[in-house]
């Protein structure tokens, strides 16, 4: 029995002209009752649009042109508004900021329950259950505005889980979460699915944790389903953006491709994989561009950074790791003088550019190309079409260069924001969660751009939860915990001692990446 059924669904957003691709084209899909369906695909492929159709956000809230029909729990979204489906469909947006309506976390989680008319005792029980399940009980009295991006994301998920819906729809639910937070969220989804039979539709780019919990998967491209529905192992085994352990299996020619570290380790042991250690070719550090000494930062009378010292040198790509709320964003903002340090000092005259977690705060021009030109204008520089082309090409933005930035997917907006900041020519780029919402191809383009900037004598500091990104491009890793540096040094050394090390390192140490394995095989 299907819980959600798409029947020849087509959809275009308002203002889409003849030269603009439709968001969805001829979607026929049945999501079975009690299954977990994983939706994957490149940025802009139609994943978010597909999910928005499940509770009628598209077209009732977005506007646009809609064809076909979506049936959810026997109700058609054509004649049922999102509020009419709120009792059976829980929805978590790609941008958690869009879901908060009350200025206290506990009250916000309870808000939808009040609208459904639940009695006070039932509301209290459900709120407590989801706060505990997601490990956010300590945030109950905080305002969402004071939380980190990852904390806001977990609170938004709590609000959807509290409704105990029969269908739960999540758009990039782990994009801003640290590894432990991602594990907690996906474990909660697995429990809901196993214990209550909740049907889950889940769009994700971070497949290392999402793929193992899914029953089936589909791949989308340009508004169409191009692979699946099929078993997750079959679809992800064919997908270019598969988890590192799956790509490791491809590189080594394994007959069965793993989805988890456990399966990969078992296969490696059974087949007796024996490779010589990789050569570490990371460049030597150059001259110091900036140094922070004993930084302390207080925000709203709360100490966020406790005596942090770090040095940024030419050629550095520094991955700044740490759980949500550990102080990563505050450190980047302090380095760029967007927040004032309570004590300590920052020494150095290198130019700095900062890209925040939410790219929408930087994007105002009518087209992507104009956005990059606007940066040059604000810096008093002439419009340089060659430089604009260089950054558009390097970050894979050619197909969207004449579109409005706010009409792009989350991953596309992230790349536009990075290009719009980087084109200014700053020596040090500070990027806060730069891979949020990015597909595999976009991450590869970002990694190349980051390495190129460092090779030209600049430096990049990436605040990220993506240890796979850190393994591929970081020369150094700094780990924050409760506003203090708890580990710092060479990337291989620091990552090797982490419980959340990259997948390949946990299967075939001391290899960090599939690319290192492929280089050794090719020798």
N, C-alpha and C positions, 0 to 999 in steps of 0.2 A: 504493500500500500504506500502510495506517495503522499508525503506531507506537503511538499512544494512542487508545483508543476508549471513550467514555462511552455506556452503553446505559441510557436511562431512569433516570438516577441521581437519587435523592432523598436528602437528608441533613438531620438535625436534631441540634443539640448536646444533651448531657445537660441535663435540667431544663427543656427548652423545653416550655412549656405550650400549651394550645389557643389562647391569645392571642398567642403568640410566633411570628413568621414562621419558616418552615423556611429553613435556610441555602442549600439547593439544591432545585430543583423541576423534575423531569422533564428533566434535562440529556441531550441527544443530541448528540454531537460526535465528529468524527474528526479527529485531528491527523496529517497526512501525514508519512511518513518524510523526514527532512532539512529540514523547514520550520521557520520561526520564526513562532510564533503569539503575537500580542499580545492580552492580556486587559485591557480597560479597564472602568471603571464607577465609580460613586460609592462612598465609604466605606460598608462594610456591605452592598455589593451581592452578595457571595458570591464575589469573586475569590479570596481566600485559601482559602476552603473548597474551591473547585474545584481549586486547585493541590494542596491537601493530600490529595486523593483519588488523585492520580497515583501516589504511592508508598505509599498505604495508611495514612498518618498519620491520615486520617479513613476509617474509624472506629477503627482498632486502637489508636491512641495517645490520641485525643481522647475516645473513647467516643461515645455517641449512637446514633441510629437511622439505619440505612443501607439504602437500597433500590436495586435495579438492579445494574449491574456495570460495573467499569472494567477494561479489558484493556490491559496494557502489555507490549510485546514478546512477546505470546502468553501472558502470565501474568495470571491474575485476581487482583485485590487482595483478593478475598473470602477466598481461602485462601493468600495470600502476605503475610507480615508486612513492614513496612518494611525490616527487616534482610535479608529474602529478595530484596528488589528493589534493594539497595544497589549491586549490580554493574552495573545498567543505568540506574538513576535517581539523578541528583544533585539535591539539594534545598537551596535557600538560603532561610532563614526571613526574614520581615519584620523580626524583631528579631535581629540577629547575635549578641547576647549569649547567646542560647539554644543556640548551636552549639559553644561552646568547652568543651573537656573537659580540656585540658592547659595548663599555665601558661607555655608558651613557643610563640611563633607557629610556628616551623619544625616543632616536634614535633606541634603541633596539626594542621597541614596534612597531616603524614604519618600521623596516627592512623588514619584510615579505610583507608589503604593497608595498614597493618600488619594490620588486621582482615580484609582480603581476602587476606592471605597473600602479598603481593608480595615478591620478593627485594629485598635492600638496594640493589643497583645500580639497579634499576628505580625504587624509591622515591626515591632521591636525584635521579635524572634528572627525574622528574615534579615533585618539589618545586621544583627549580631553575627548571624551565620556567614554572610558574605564578607563582612569586615574581617572575620577570623580566617575564612578560606583564602583570602587574598593578602593576608598579612598587613592590613592597613588600619587595625583598630587604634593604633597610636595616633592616627591622623584625624580621628572623628571630629575633633573640635577646631580643626584648621580650616581656614578659608582656601578654596581651590586656587585662588590667585597667588597664594604664598607657596604653593607646592612646585616641585620639579616636574618636568614634562612626564617622566615615567610614573611619578606618584599620581599625577592627574589622570594618566591613562588607566591605572589600576582602579582609581575611584570611579571613572566612567564605566568600566567593566562591571564593578560592583553594583552600580545602579541598574544595569541591564539584568544581571544575575538575580537581583532581589525580586524581580517580577516572576521568577520561576516560569519562564515562558516554555511552551512546547517546541518552539523554533527559536534558536539563537543565532543571530547574524553578526559577524565580527569582521571589520575591515582593518587589517594590519594591527591586530591587538597587541603584538609584542614589539612593535617597531621602536618604541622608546624605552623598553624595559631592560634592566640589567639581567644577566643570566639567571640569577635566583628568582627574580620577579617573573621572568618569562616561564620558568619551570612551574612556579606557583599558579600562574594563570592557566597554563595548559593542563596542569594536574586537576585544577578545579573544573575545567571543561570536560576532562575525561571522566571525572566522578559524576558530573551531571548527566553525561551521556550514558554511563554504565548503570547508575543507580536509578535515574528517573526516566531514561529513554529520550532525553532531550535531543532533538535534531539540530545539528550544528552546521552552518555554512561559514567557512573560514577562508578569507583571502590573506595570503601571506607571501612575503619575499624571503623571510628568514625561515628556511625549511628544515634546518637542523633539528628543531624541536617540534615543529608543526607536522611534518610528514609522518612521523611514527604513530601519531594518534588518529590519523584519518583512515577511513574505510575505502573511500574512492577519491579520485582527483580528476580535474579537468584543466586543460591549458587553453587560455584565451589569447587571441591576437586580432587586433583591428576590429573588435566588436563581435568576433565569431569564436565558437568553440572549435579548436583545431586538433585537439587530442582528448580522448576520453568521452564520456565517463568510463573509467576502467579502474582496476585496483591501483592503489597509491604506488605500490612498488613498480608496476608496469609503466605508469605514466611518468613518474619521477625518474625512473631508469632511462627514459628517452629524452628527458628535459635538459636543455643546456645549462640551466641555472640550478641543477641538482645540488644537494649538500656535498660537502667536501669528501665525506666517506664514500658516497656513491660515485663521484668522479674518480676517487682513488681506485675503486674497483674497476672502473673502465680502463684507467691507465695501466693497471696490472693484468688486465685481461681475465678478471674473475668471471666465472660462468653465472653466478648469482650476485647481483649488485646489492650491497647493504644500504639500509636507511639509517642505521644507528651505529654508534661507536662499538657497542657490545657485539653486534653481528660482524662488524669489520674486523675486530680483534680476533674473534673466533675463526674467521676465514683466514686471516693472516697466519695464525698459529697452525691451522690445519694444513695450509699449503706451504708452510715453511718459508715465508718471504724473507730474503736476506739481501739487503742492499748496503753498499758502502755509504758512509756518512756524507752528507752534503757539504760542499765548500761554502763558508760564510763570506759572501762578497759585498757586505754592506760597507759603504765608504767611511773613511775617517772623518771626524768632525772638523769643521772649519772654525773660523773666528767667532767669538761670542757676539751675538747680536743683541741679546737682552738677558738680563738676570733679575730675578725677583729674590729679595732677601727678607726672610722672617715676616711674610705677609700675614696680617690678621685682619679679618673683615667681619664686621657686625652688621646684620640686617634685621630690622624690626626688633632690636635689643636682644638678638640671638647671635651667638658666635658661630659663624659659618666656616671660616678658615682659621686654623690655629698654627701660626708660625710656619707657613709654607715657603720653602726656598726652592727655586729651580733655575736652570740655565738653558737658554735656547741658542744654539750655535748654527752657523751656516751649514746647510746640508742635512739638518735634522728633520726627520719626520717623527714626531713624538705622539704616541697614542696615550691619551689620558683616560684611564679606566677607573671604575669604581661604581658601587651600587647607586641606585637612584637616591638623590639627596646627600651624596657624599661631598659635594662642593665643586664638582667639575665646572658647571656653568658659571658659578661665582668666580672661580679662578680665572676663566677666560675673560670674563667681564672686567675683572680687576686688572689683568694684563693689558687690556685695551682701554683702560681708564674710563669705563662706563659705570663702574662703582668705585667709590673711594675706599682705600685701605684705612682701617682704624690705626694701624701701625705697620712699620716695615717700609721698604722702599723698592722701587723698580728702577734699575739702572740700564741705560742704553738709549740710543737715538734712532734705532731702526723703525721704519714705518710699519704700521700694523693695520690689518683689516680683519674685521670680525663678522662671521655669518652666524646669526642666531638659530635656535632650534626651529622657530616658526618662520619660514621664508616669506610668508605673506606680509610681514612687517616691512620688508624691503622693496616690494614690488608695486609700482604705481604707473609705469608707462604703458601705452596702449599695445605695444608689441614687445616680444622678447628682444628683438634687435635694438629697438629704441631704449629698452631698459639698460643695456650695456652702454649705449651712447650717452645716456643720462648721467651715468657714473663719471664718464670722462668730462662732461660739461660741468658737473658740480666740483670736480677737481681742477677746473680751469684749463683743461687740456683740449686740444683740437679733436674733432671726431676722426677716429682712425679706423677706416673700414677694414683694413688688413688685420688689426688687432681684434676687432669685433669678430671677423670671420674665424680667426685662430681659436678663440675661446668657444665660439658656437660649435666649431668642428670638434675640438678636443673633448667637449662634454656632451657630444651627440645631440645637439639641439637644432640641427639643420632643418628637420621636418616641421618644427614648430616655431621657427624664427619670426614668422609674421603673425603668430597668434597672440592673443592677450594672455599674459602670464597667469592671471587669476582664473582662466578657463582651463588650465592644464591640470594634470594629475599631481598628487603630492610629490612624487619622485621627480617629475619634470620641473615643478616649481623649485624644488631643492637645488637642482642643477642650474637653473636660471639664476637663483640667488648667489650661488658660488661664483658663476661666471661674471655676474654684475659686480661683485666685490673684487674678484681677482684681477679684472681688467685694469683696475686702478694702479697696479704695479707695486703694491706693498711688498716689503721684504718678508714679513711674517704674516702668514694666514692662520687665523684662529677659527676653526670650524667646529660648531657645536652640533653633534649628532648628524653629520653630513649625509649618511646613507639612509636616513629615515625615509621609508617609502620607495627606495631605489631598487630597481631590478638588477639582475646580474650584469647585464651589459653596461648599465649606467654606473655600477660600482667599479667595473673594470676601467671605464673611461675616467672616473674620478681618481682611481689609484694611479693611472698613467699621468694625469695632470698634476697630482700631488708630487709624484717622484720627479717629474720634469722640473717643477718649480724648485725643489730642493737641489737638484743637480745644477741648476743655474745659479746657485749660491743663496737661495732663499731658505726659509724654514716653514714648516707646517706643524701646528698642534691640533690634533683631532680628539675632541671629547667624544667617546663612543662606547657602546656596549658590544660592538661587533668585534670579537676577538679574531675572527677570520680575516677581517680587514686589517687589524693590527699585525697579524702574522704575515700578510702579503706585502705590506708597504712600510711599516714602521721600522725605524732604525733604533728607536729607544721607546721604552714603556714606563710610564709613571702611574702608580696606583694610589688613589685617594681613598681614605676611610674616615668618615666623621670629620672631614675638614683637615686631615693630616695626611702627609705622604707616608704610606706604609711600605712601599717598594718602588725602586727606581733603578734603571740601568739598561743594559743591552736588551733588545727585544727578545732574543732567543732565551737568554738567561732568566728574565722575569717571567715570561710566559711558561717556561718549563716548570716553574714552581707553583703554578696556579691550578686550583681545582677546576677552573673553567678555561683550561688550555684549548687551543684550536684542535679540531677533530683529528687531523692527520698526526699531530704530535702525540695524541693519546693512543694512536694505533701503531705508528712506526717512529718512535723517537730515535734521533733528534730532528727528524724532518718536521718542518712547520707547515708546508703547503704541498698541494698536489703538484704544483709547478716544479718544486725542488725534486720531487720523486721523478717526474718526467725528464728532468735534466740529467739525473744520474742514469736512468734507463737508456737515454740516448747516447751516452758516452761510450 
